[in-house]
Amino acid sequence: MMSHAAYVFASYAVAAVTVAGLVFWVIGDGRARQRELKELEEAGIRRRSAEASGGAGR
């Protein structure tokens, strides 16, 4: 088993770095989309979903 230890540890390290990278990417992208939505709403552009929650049904 010791001959495979380096391979196993390297594989776990690569997987952990990949997952951490994806988590940071998703968090960063979500923050960027929230920032874009805020800028659009400040410019007067509203989401269509906001109309439906205001009681104006289809």
Rosetta blueprint (number, residue, H / E / L):
1 M L
2 M H
3 S H
4 H H
5 A H
6 A H
7 Y H
8 V H
9 F H
10 A H
11 S H
12 Y H
13 A H
14 V H
15 A H
16 A H
17 V H
18 T H
19 V H
20 A H
21 G H
22 L H
23 V H
24 F H
25 W H
26 V H
27 I H
28 G H
29 D H
30 G H
31 R H
32 A H
33 R H
34 Q H
35 R H
36 E H
37 L H
38 K H
39 E H
40 L H
41 E H
42 E H
43 A L
44 G L
45 I L
46 R L
47 R L
48 R H
49 S H
50 A H
51 E H
52 A H
53 S H
54 G L
55 G L
56 A L
57 G L
58 R L
